[in-house]
Every structure is written in C-alpha cells, then in structure tokens.
Amino acid sequence: MHSTTLFDSTRTRTLGGSIPPSTENSDSSLVQRYEQLLKQGRVQWTTYHRLERQLGSGGQGIVFLSERRGADGFNQPVAMKIFSPQRFSNSLAYDSAMGRLARVASRVAMIQHDNVLDVQDFVDRDRIRIMVMEWIDGYDLRELMNPDRLRTVREHAAPKRWEYVNSVIATFGPQQCRFKAGVAVAIVRDCLAALAALHRQRVVHGDIKPSNIMLKRTGHSKVIDIGSAFELDDMPNQRACTPAYAAPEVLEGSSCTPRSDLASLGYVLVEMLAGRPCFPTESNLKDLLEAKRKLPQRLSEMLPQEVTCNNHLMNFCKRCIAPDPGRRFPSAEAAELLEDGAAQFHRQLVFGDLASEYDHDIRVWLEELRRLDGFYHATQCKDSTTSGFKPSPT
C-alpha cells in the first residue's frame, strides 16, 4: 500500500527537488553570524556611489547619474541630486528647507506609483543634503519638443514609417515639435495619475513643466523633480517655480494648491498641441500674468484646426488653464474621469476609430530615437532633474 507524505509546498527547494539541507554540514561560524544579525534587529553598512556624469543643473543644485555599488559585483544606476546651499542666506535657512524637503521626500517614497518618481534615500554628507532617486531611461518632454529630433527621424525613416509618425505621433509646429492630440493627451493622462497620487498625500508638485516630465522607454510618462514640492499642511513662506508654467495665483503670491499643478499641466498640453510655447520667453511679471489670463481666448488662434474642431479637447484645455482656480477641474482625478475629462476624449477617438496604441507608439518612437542617437554618438547634457538618456553604440 502506498502511503501519503505531507510536505510544505511553499518551501523553496534546491535543484533536483530535495529540501534544503540542515545546518549539520554548514559553516558553523557563518551560521552564527547569520543568527546574530537576525537577533540584533538592525543592520548598517557603508554605501559607495560614483558620480558618473552630470544629468542637469539648476538653482537648487546639480543632478548626477551615479552608480550604487553593492556586494558580489552588484551595481545599480541611480540619480543623485546634490542640493546647493548657495541660494540660502545662512546654514539655518538651508537646514530648515532641507528638513521640509526630506518630509516631502518621505511621503513621495511611500506612494510607489508608476507615474511618480521613485525616491530611494535622503542623506546628509558633511551637512550637504543629497536625494537619491531612480534613474529613468528615456527622454524628457523638452528634449522631444526639439524639432531636430523629428528631422532626424524624417531623414532616416522609411517613407511609410515617417508618414505614420507624422500623422499619429508628432509633426512640425511653428517653433518646435507639435504632438498629435491622441499622444499629447496620453502623456497628460499619465501626468494626471501622478498628480492625483501626490495630491492624495497632500503634496503639491509646484513645478510641472516639460523638462520635469519623462517619457520612459516603456512608453509611459513619469513626473520627476520634487525639489519644489511641498506639503499642504506645511507650506513654506517662499516657493520656487518656473514662471512660464506657474499658475497666475502662484505668480501673484497667493496660495498654491493642487489646482495650480493642473494649470501648469494645462500649459504643457497647450504647448504640445500648438508646437510653440504659450508665452513669450522674456515677459515681465505683469505681461506674463496678462498673457495667462488671456490664453483661453487665444487658443483658437494658437492651435491647429484638427484640435480646434474638437469641442471636447478645447473645453478640456480651457478648463485646465482657467485663470480662476475655481473654474478649473476640482482635482487631477476629476480632470481624468469627469464627463469632460481626458479619458472621455480618448473614448471619443475610439468610437470614431481614430485611436491608436499610444504607449506602444511612444515606445517604438523612443526606440527609433535611441538607435539614431547611438548612430551619431550624440550624448548631451540637459537642464532637467533626474533624466538622462545614455545612448548605446550601434
């Protein structure tokens, strides 16, 4: 008679199916160290980073592509932002700002959202603060707005492929690349998901702009750079922003809220659709505020006919960039899900048989750019925070 043997089916077995061996034949001193480590309840070790190359710089500091080195040949690429104390009047002001940022970084680290930058550590090295973040393999949106990239694709792509890129992904605008509506809204929807995740944690990003939006090689978008972010429960007296993309109430010194992030994202969307910046680059504060107030009325002259003919998309843009925060969408989730939101626009394209697999299209496009960058060995430094694309040789 055959007997039944019960065993723990969840245990990991060694090759061949045997149960892991007992400690009888193990190195007793090594086993003792293992058990002692478990009893201590805490571990610590020294981590070494090598600063490989600069990814970007700005008023807050410099970002480097770094390499975290571990045991047994383990290496991990990370981005390290080293915060400069130069813009602070004294060390107490620097410490206070860094303490506030560390609390924000802790909240962001807990989010674990696919469209939000992954913060891995916040450290003090000789009183200089360093934020360790994931390194994102891809391009930032500002890079992709450069018409030179589109010209390179046109020169080297097959005619049929260029026709597809030009009609579905991006074409030439008055000053820079003009993204097709479906692709532009797909990028914005990823950003709305990121903002919704941040806002649920009562964190305002505070500096949404093209260079702070990364397009990963997977085809998905990611909001990066939380150097200007703050907690709604602990708003700083002074906030950093990029004036061209800041909401009117931010420039006026009024309250900065989650709806301010929506206005900034709205400006990015209009720029993608128009193929040119929304505002003159050398505007003074008064003229810039006036231009932001008049922007909703100027959309019909700024945007191409293929956009202005779509009432849903036009209303979506106008509601995002409304000068009065009360007339904007009440939240990032609402901007995505309401009847006049971004998701409904994509459903409209599906019903009209005009939609495509946007993530796939973006991914294939970025792979094309990667191959072309490798062909020309074009490595460039850019003014972003955690991005940087290191082309591989052909």
C-alpha positions as CSV (number, residue, x, y, z in Angstrom):
1,M,0.0,0.0,0.0
2,H,1.3,3.4,-0.9
3,S,1.4,6.0,1.9
4,T,0.8,9.7,1.5
5,T,3.6,12.1,2.5
6,L,2.7,15.6,3.6
7,F,5.2,18.4,2.9
8,D,5.3,22.1,2.9
9,S,4.6,23.0,-0.8
10,T,5.6,26.6,-0.2
11,R,9.2,25.9,0.7
12,T,11.9,26.7,-1.9
13,R,13.7,23.5,-2.9
14,T,17.2,23.0,-4.2
15,L,17.8,21.8,-7.7
16,G,16.6,18.2,-8.0
17,G,13.7,18.7,-5.6
18,S,15.4,18.0,-2.3
19,I,14.5,20.0,0.8
20,P,17.3,22.5,1.7
21,P,20.0,20.8,3.8
22,S,20.2,21.1,7.6
23,T,22.8,23.1,9.4
24,E,24.8,20.0,10.3
25,N,27.2,20.4,7.3
26,S,27.2,24.2,7.2
27,D,30.0,26.6,8.2
28,S,29.2,27.0,11.9
29,S,30.8,30.4,12.2
30,L,28.9,31.7,9.2
31,V,25.6,30.4,10.6
32,Q,26.4,32.1,13.9
33,R,26.9,35.4,12.2
34,Y,23.6,35.0,10.3
35,E,21.7,34.2,13.6
36,Q,23.4,37.1,15.4
37,L,22.4,39.5,12.6
38,L,18.8,38.4,12.9
39,K,18.9,38.9,16.7
40,Q,20.3,42.5,16.5
41,G,17.2,43.7,14.8
42,R,19.1,46.4,12.8
43,V,21.7,46.5,10.2
44,Q,24.0,49.2,8.8
45,W,26.6,49.3,6.1
46,T,28.6,51.9,4.1
47,T,27.3,52.6,0.6
48,Y,29.6,53.8,-2.1
49,H,28.5,55.9,-5.1
50,R,30.5,57.0,-8.1
51,L,29.3,60.2,-9.9
52,E,29.4,59.1,-13.5
53,R,28.2,62.2,-15.3
54,Q,26.1,65.3,-14.8
55,L,22.5,65.0,-15.9
56,G,21.3,68.5,-15.2
57,S,21.7,71.6,-13.1
58,G,19.6,74.4,-11.8
59,G,19.0,76.8,-9.0
60,Q,18.6,74.0,-6.5
61,G,21.7,72.1,-7.3
62,I,23.2,69.5,-9.6
63,V,22.0,66.0,-10.6
64,F,24.4,63.3,-11.4
65,L,24.0,59.8,-12.9
66,S,25.5,57.7,-10.2
67,E,26.3,54.0,-9.6
68,R,25.4,52.4,-6.3
69,R,27.9,49.6,-5.7
70,G,27.0,46.6,-3.5
71,A,28.4,43.2,-2.7
72,D,29.4,40.5,-5.2
73,G,29.6,42.8,-8.2
74,F,26.1,44.3,-7.8
75,N,25.7,47.7,-9.4
76,Q,22.6,49.9,-9.7
77,P,22.3,53.1,-11.7
78,V,20.7,55.9,-9.7
79,A,20.2,59.7,-9.9
80,M,21.6,61.8,-7.2
81,K,20.6,65.4,-6.6
82,I,23.1,67.4,-4.6
83,F,21.3,70.4,-3.1
84,S,23.3,73.6,-3.1
85,P,23.3,76.0,-0.1
86,Q,24.2,79.0,-2.3
87,R,20.7,80.5,-2.5
88,F,20.2,80.4,1.2
89,S,21.2,83.3,3.5
90,N,22.7,81.0,6.2
91,S,23.0,77.4,7.2
92,L,19.9,77.6,9.4
93,A,17.8,78.5,6.4
94,Y,19.4,75.7,4.4
95,D,18.8,73.2,7.1
96,S,15.2,74.3,7.5
97,A,14.5,74.0,3.8
98,M,16.2,70.6,3.6
99,G,14.2,69.3,6.6
100,R,10.9,70.3,4.9
101,L,12.1,68.7,1.7
102,A,13.0,65.5,3.5
103,R,9.5,65.2,4.9
104,V,8.1,65.6,1.4
105,A,10.5,63.0,0.0
106,S,9.4,60.6,2.7
107,R,5.8,61.0,1.6
108,V,6.7,60.6,-2.1
109,A,8.7,57.5,-1.3
110,M,5.6,55.9,0.2
111,I,3.5,56.5,-2.9
112,Q,5.1,53.8,-5.1
113,H,3.2,54.9,-8.2
114,D,4.3,54.1,-11.7
115,N,4.0,57.7,-12.9
116,V,5.7,59.3,-9.9
117,L,9.5,59.5,-9.4
118,D,10.8,56.8,-7.0
119,V,12.7,58.4,-4.1
120,Q,15.1,56.0,-2.6
121,D,17.0,57.9,0.1
122,F,17.8,61.4,1.5
123,V,21.2,61.7,3.1
124,D,23.4,64.2,4.9
125,R,27.1,64.3,3.8
126,D,29.1,66.9,5.6
127,R,25.8,68.8,6.1
128,I,25.2,68.9,2.4
129,R,21.9,67.1,1.5
130,I,21.7,64.6,-1.2
131,M,18.5,62.9,-2.6
132,V,18.9,59.5,-4.2
133,M,16.3,58.7,-6.8
134,E,15.7,56.2,-9.6
135,W,17.5,56.8,-12.8
136,I,15.0,56.9,-15.6
137,D,16.0,55.5,-19.0
138,G,14.2,57.8,-21.6
139,Y,13.8,61.3,-22.7
140,D,12.2,64.3,-21.1
141,L,9.4,66.1,-22.9
142,R,11.5,69.2,-23.5
143,E,14.0,67.1,-25.5
144,L,11.2,65.6,-27.5
145,M,9.9,69.0,-28.4
146,N,13.2,69.8,-30.2
147,P,12.4,69.7,-33.9
148,D,15.9,68.4,-34.7
149,R,14.9,65.1,-33.3
150,L,11.9,64.9,-35.7
151,R,14.1,66.0,-38.6
152,T,16.5,63.1,-37.9
153,V,13.6,60.6,-37.9
154,R,12.3,62.1,-41.2
155,E,15.8,61.8,-42.8
156,H,16.3,58.1,-41.8
157,A,12.9,56.5,-41.5
158,A,11.2,54.7,-44.4
159,P,8.6,56.8,-46.2
160,K,5.7,54.7,-44.8
161,R,7.1,54.9,-41.3
162,W,7.6,58.7,-41.5
163,E,4.1,59.1,-42.7
164,Y,2.8,57.2,-39.6
165,V,5.0,59.2,-37.2
166,N,3.9,62.5,-38.9
167,S,0.2,61.7,-38.8
168,V,-0.1,59.8,-35.4
169,I,2.7,60.9,-33.1
170,A,4.3,64.3,-33.9
171,T,4.8,66.7,-36.7
172,F,6.5,70.1,-37.2
173,G,5.0,73.1,-35.5
174,P,5.7,76.8,-35.8
175,Q,8.7,76.6,-33.4
176,Q,9.0,73.1,-32.1
177,C,7.5,69.6,-32.4
178,R,3.7,69.6,-32.4
179,F,2.3,66.4,-30.8
180,K,-0.8,64.8,-32.2
181,A,-3.8,65.1,-29.9
182,G,-4.0,61.4,-29.0
183,V,-0.4,61.2,-28.0
184,A,-0.4,64.5,-26.2
185,V,-3.5,63.6,-24.1
186,A,-2.0,60.1,-23.4
187,I,1.1,61.9,-21.8
188,V,-1.2,64.2,-19.9
189,R,-3.3,61.3,-18.6
190,D,-0.1,59.7,-17.1
191,C,0.8,63.1,-15.5
192,L,-2.8,63.4,-14.1
193,A,-2.4,60.0,-12.5
194,A,0.9,61.1,-11.0
195,L,-0.6,64.4,-9.7
196,A,-3.6,62.5,-8.2
197,A,-1.2,60.2,-6.3
198,L,0.8,63.2,-5.0
199,H,-2.3,65.2,-4.1
200,R,-3.8,62.3,-2.2
201,Q,-0.7,62.5,0.0
202,R,-1.4,66.3,0.3
203,V,1.8,67.1,-1.7
204,V,1.8,69.8,-4.3
205,H,4.4,69.3,-7.0
206,G,4.9,73.0,-7.7
207,D,7.0,72.9,-10.8
208,I,5.2,71.0,-13.6
209,K,6.9,71.7,-16.9
210,P,8.2,69.8,-20.0
211,S,11.6,69.1,-18.6
212,N,10.0,67.6,-15.4
213,I,8.0,65.1,-17.4
214,M,10.0,62.0,-18.5
215,L,8.9,59.5,-21.2
216,K,10.3,56.2,-20.3
217,R,11.3,53.6,-22.9
218,T,8.2,51.6,-21.9
219,G,6.1,54.4,-23.5
220,H,4.8,55.6,-20.1
221,S,5.3,59.1,-18.7
222,K,6.7,59.9,-15.3
223,V,6.6,63.2,-13.3
224,I,10.0,63.9,-11.8
225,D,11.8,66.6,-9.7
226,I,10.2,67.2,-6.3
227,G,12.7,69.9,-5.4
228,S,9.9,72.5,-5.4
229,A,7.2,70.2,-3.9
230,F,5.7,71.0,-0.5
231,E,3.1,69.6,1.9
232,L,-0.2,71.4,2.1
233,D,0.0,71.1,5.9
234,D,3.4,72.9,5.9
235,M,3.5,75.5,3.2
236,P,6.8,77.4,3.0
237,N,6.9,81.2,3.0
238,Q,8.9,81.2,-0.2
239,R,8.4,78.7,-3.0
240,A,10.4,78.1,-6.2
241,C,8.7,77.8,-9.5
242,T,9.2,78.3,-13.3
243,P,7.2,81.5,-14.1
244,A,6.2,80.4,-17.7
245,Y,4.5,77.3,-16.3
246,A,3.3,78.7,-12.9
247,A,-0.4,79.3,-12.4
248,P,-1.5,83.0,-12.1
249,E,-2.2,82.7,-8.4
250,V,1.3,81.4,-7.8
251,L,2.9,84.4,-9.6
252,E,0.7,86.8,-7.6
253,G,2.0,85.3,-4.3
254,S,-1.4,83.8,-3.5
255,S,-2.0,80.2,-2.3
256,C,-0.5,77.4,-4.4
257,T,-2.9,74.4,-4.4
258,P,-3.4,71.1,-6.3
259,R,-5.3,73.1,-8.9
260,S,-2.2,75.2,-9.5
261,D,-0.5,72.0,-10.7
262,L,-3.4,71.4,-13.1
263,A,-2.9,74.9,-14.6
264,S,0.8,74.1,-15.2
265,L,0.0,70.8,-16.8
266,G,-2.6,72.6,-18.9
267,Y,0.1,74.9,-20.2
268,V,2.2,71.9,-21.1
269,L,-0.7,70.4,-23.0
270,V,-1.3,73.5,-25.0
271,E,2.4,73.8,-25.9
272,M,2.4,70.2,-27.1
273,L,-0.7,70.8,-29.3
274,A,0.4,74.2,-30.6
275,G,4.1,73.4,-31.3
276,R,5.2,76.5,-29.6
277,P,5.5,78.0,-26.1
278,C,2.3,79.5,-24.7
279,F,4.1,82.7,-23.6
280,P,7.0,84.9,-24.8
281,T,10.2,83.9,-23.1
282,E,11.3,87.4,-22.0
283,S,8.0,88.5,-20.5
284,N,8.0,90.6,-17.3
285,L,5.7,89.6,-14.5
286,K,2.9,92.0,-15.4
287,D,2.8,91.0,-19.1
288,L,3.1,87.3,-18.2
289,L,0.1,87.4,-15.9
290,E,-1.9,89.2,-18.5
291,A,-0.9,86.6,-21.1
292,K,-2.0,83.8,-18.8
293,R,-5.4,85.5,-18.2
294,K,-5.9,85.9,-22.0
295,L,-4.7,82.4,-23.0
296,P,-8.1,80.7,-23.0
297,Q,-9.3,83.2,-25.6
298,R,-6.2,82.8,-27.7
299,L,-6.4,79.0,-28.1
300,S,-8.4,79.2,-31.3
301,E,-5.6,81.1,-33.0
302,M,-2.7,79.1,-31.4
303,L,-3.9,75.6,-32.0
304,P,-4.2,73.8,-35.4
305,Q,-7.6,73.2,-37.0
306,E,-7.5,69.5,-36.2
307,V,-7.6,70.5,-32.5
308,T,-9.9,73.5,-32.6
309,C,-12.6,71.4,-34.4
310,N,-12.8,69.1,-31.3
311,N,-15.0,70.9,-28.8
312,H,-14.3,68.3,-26.1
313,L,-10.5,68.8,-26.3
314,M,-10.8,72.6,-26.5
315,N,-13.1,72.7,-23.4
316,F,-10.6,70.4,-21.6
317,C,-7.7,72.7,-22.3
318,K,-9.7,75.8,-21.3
319,R,-10.8,74.2,-18.0
320,C,-7.2,73.2,-17.1
321,I,-5.8,76.7,-17.8
322,A,-8.6,78.8,-16.5
323,P,-7.1,81.9,-14.7
324,D,-9.6,81.5,-11.9
325,P,-8.7,78.3,-9.9
326,G,-12.3,77.8,-9.1
327,R,-13.1,77.3,-12.8
328,R,-10.5,74.5,-13.2
329,F,-11.2,70.9,-12.6
330,P,-11.6,70.3,-8.8
331,S,-8.8,67.6,-8.8
332,A,-6.5,65.6,-11.0
333,E,-8.8,62.6,-10.7
334,A,-11.7,64.8,-11.9
335,A,-9.7,66.0,-14.9
336,E,-9.2,62.4,-15.8
337,L,-12.6,60.9,-15.1
338,L,-15.3,63.6,-15.4
339,E,-17.5,63.6,-18.5
340,D,-15.4,66.4,-20.0
341,G,-12.2,64.9,-18.8
342,A,-9.2,63.4,-20.6
343,A,-10.3,59.8,-20.5
344,Q,-13.5,60.7,-22.3
345,F,-11.5,62.3,-25.1
346,H,-9.7,59.1,-25.8
347,R,-13.0,57.2,-25.7
348,Q,-14.2,59.6,-28.3
349,L,-11.3,58.7,-30.5
350,V,-12.0,55.0,-30.0
351,F,-15.7,55.5,-31.1
352,G,-14.5,57.4,-34.1
353,D,-12.0,54.7,-35.0
354,L,-9.2,57.3,-34.7
355,A,-7.4,55.9,-31.6
356,S,-4.1,54.0,-31.6
357,E,-2.0,52.1,-29.1
358,Y,-0.4,55.2,-27.7
359,D,2.0,53.6,-25.2
360,H,3.2,51.3,-28.0
361,D,3.6,54.1,-30.5
362,I,5.6,56.2,-28.0
363,R,7.8,53.2,-27.1
364,V,8.6,52.4,-30.7
365,W,9.3,56.1,-31.4
366,L,11.7,56.4,-28.4
367,E,13.5,53.2,-29.6
368,E,14.0,54.9,-33.0
369,L,15.4,58.0,-31.3
370,R,17.7,55.7,-29.3
371,R,19.1,54.0,-32.3
372,L,19.7,57.3,-34.1
373,D,21.4,58.7,-31.0
374,G,23.6,55.7,-30.9
375,F,24.4,56.1,-34.6
376,Y,25.5,59.7,-34.1
377,H,27.0,59.0,-30.7
378,A,25.1,62.1,-29.5
379,T,25.3,62.4,-25.8
380,Q,24.1,65.7,-24.4
381,C,23.6,67.3,-21.0
382,K,20.2,68.8,-20.4
383,D,18.5,71.1,-18.0
384,S,16.4,68.5,-16.2
385,T,16.5,66.8,-12.9
386,T,16.5,63.0,-12.9
387,S,16.5,62.3,-16.6
388,G,19.3,61.4,-19.0
389,F,19.5,59.1,-21.9
390,K,22.7,57.3,-22.4
391,P,22.7,56.0,-26.0
392,S,24.2,52.6,-26.6
393,P,26.6,52.2,-29.6
394,T,25.2,50.6,-32.7
